[in-house]
Amino acid sequence: MFFSQRLIRLRLEIFGFVKFMSKKILIVEDEPFISEMYKIKFDEQGYRTLVAHDGEEGIKLAKKELPDLILLDLILPKKNGYQVLEELRRDKKTKNLKIYILSNLEQSEEVATGLKKGADGYFVKANLTPSQLINEVKQIFSGKKTETNDKKLDVLANKKVINNKKNKLKVLLIEDEEALVNMYKLRLAKAGYEVAVARNGAWGVKLASQKPFDVIIVDMVMPAMNGYQAIKEFKNREKTKKIPIIVLSNSAQEKDIEQAKRCGVTCYLLKSQITPAKLVEEVKRVIKK
């Protein structure tokens, strides 16, 4: 009995020590699907993950918990990411916290502003899967330079905005298969479109709420939020309800096609029958229509 009690106590002490030693991450993100997805991933890796859903809550949690790393979105309720950065850098208690912006805003001005206001780095959500983000965070904690992020920063902070970029038609591609993303994005960009990528439905909804798009291409089977859920979100939001939606699917079943059409999609394409060139033609047709 005595031995059993000591063993239990020892286990609790070890658990408490591990919990104490694990790194604490604060995610400031207002989209519940995205914040929950990141929290689950980081928790699985043994991090102590906190979530704030607006700028004011983010500041309060940062001052109270003093996390080892803050991942900060820019578009937030109550106080935006820039305001959060400024306030945390002014406070003696939080001025030295490690803060990385995690946003879908990737224009050179936005990156430069974030760095100027005190961010330690800048990640673009659409360019990183949750697993890739975890790898970047591991490198941050190990003290190694995140080469991919540094290169991205160099490009974004120094590039000149092309004059005709504003005139390009904008396509949002929501797809989680890396090979398809690269193939479709390359072909659409070659045809003159400006392409933004989201690797799940929740990211897509968030991105569409931040930027205007002329057409949305969405896969139906994705993590975090599937195609049907994403389409319903688009149609329920004032900013996105009129954007034409092209579905890419592996299902040729009539019930799936009908369900998608009832949700308000413009056209339904089968992945097995669509080539990148044909997809470009469909985009042209939908936008023209």
Secondary structure, 3 states (H helix, E strand, C coil): CHHHHHHHHHHHHHHHHHHHHCCEEEEECCCHHHHHHHHHHHHHCCCEEEEECCHHHHHHHHHHHCCCEEEECCCCCCCCHHHHHHHHHHCCCCCCCCEEEEECCCCHHHHHHHHHCCCCEEEEHHHCCHHHHHHHHHHHHHCCCCHHHHHHHHHHHHCCCCHHHHHCCEEEEECCCHHHHHHHHHHHHHCCCEEEEECCHHHHHHHHHHCCCCEEEEECCCCCCCHHHHHHHHHHCCCCCCCCEEEEECCCCHHHHHHHHHCCCCEEEEHHHCCHHHHHHHHHHHHHC
